[in-house]
Amino acid sequence: QVQLVESGGGLAQAGGSLRLSCAGSGSAFIMAGLAWYRQAPGKQRELVADITPADVSTYADSVKGRFIISRDNAKRTLYLQMNNLKLEDTGVYYCKSPFGWGQGTQVTVSS
């Protein structure tokens, strides 16, 4: 089992940056594919980026070139570096493993 706890959300101005962290637990963390999702108000949850155990990552078109997903298996932590934030990046961000979801962290981008 892998338990996930997100942190690092908050308020940022458009064009600014935030880094999200997702602390995992359990030995299965290093063998799991992991992902970040987000859910904007009134919209469905959508995939933002994912990363394999071999550090191969993919991104939604809307965040390519701005966001970077990474993982530190020694720390059992998943990261999402978000740069050049846009108003439409506002939402609750969740990390996900094959075993479940974190509780989410709010990201609000203001003009």
N, C-alpha and C positions, 0 to 999 in steps of 0.2 A: 504494500500500500504506500501511496505517496500523499502526504498532506501538504497543502499549499497555502501560504499566507502572503498576500500582496501588500506593498507599501510604496510610498513615493509619489502618490497622486497629489493633486492640489490645484492651485490657480496659477495660470501663466498667461502672459500676453501673447498675442499673435506674433509669430516670428521668434518666439522664445523657445526654451528647451526644458524638458523634464526627463528624469530617469526613473523608471519603475523597477522595482525589485519583487521577486517572488521567491520566498524562502520555502524550500521543500524539506521533507524528512523521509527517512526510509532508504534502504539500500537500492531500491528499484529506481530511484531518481536518475542515476547515471545511465541507466539503460532505457530510459523512456524518451519518446518523442514528446516535445513540449510546445505549447503555443500560447499566444496572446490573442484574446478576443476583445471586442468592445461592443457596447450597446448604448446607442444614443437614445434620448427620450423619444418615445413613440415609434422606435424602429426595432428591427430584429437584431439579435446578436450576430456579429460578423467577425470572420477571421481577419486578424491584422497581420500576423506573421507566425511562422512555425519554424522549429529547428529540430533536426534529428539528433540521435546520440553521437553521430559522426560530425556534428556541427554544420550540416548542410541546411541552409535557411531559404525560405521563400517568403514573399511579401505580397500583400494586396496591392493592386495598382495604385490605389489612393495614397499609399505611404511610401512607395518605392523611392529611394534616394533621400528620404527624410528620416526614416526610423531604422534602427539597427537592433536586431535581436541577438542575444548572446547568452551563454551559460557558463557557469563555473561549477564543474562537478565536484571539486574538492569542497566548495562551500555549499553545495547543493542549492544553488541560487540561479534563477533565471532573471535576465534583465531585458528591459526595452528602453533604449535610448531614443528619445523623441526630439527631433530638431525641427526648426522652421515650422512650429506649430501653427495650425490653422483653426479657425472657428469650428469647422466641421469635425475636428478631432475631439471635441467635447463628448464625454460619455463616461460610462463606468467600464473600466478595463479589468479583465479577468485573465488569470493564467489557468491553463488547463493541462492536465496529464491524462494518460489513458485511464486513470483511476478516479478522476473527478475534477472539480473546479475549486478555485479559491473563492474567497468571499467578495472580491472586487474592490477596486479603489477608484475614487472619482477623479476625473481630470476635467477641468474647466478652462477653456481658452477664451480670453476676452480681447476685445479690439482696443 
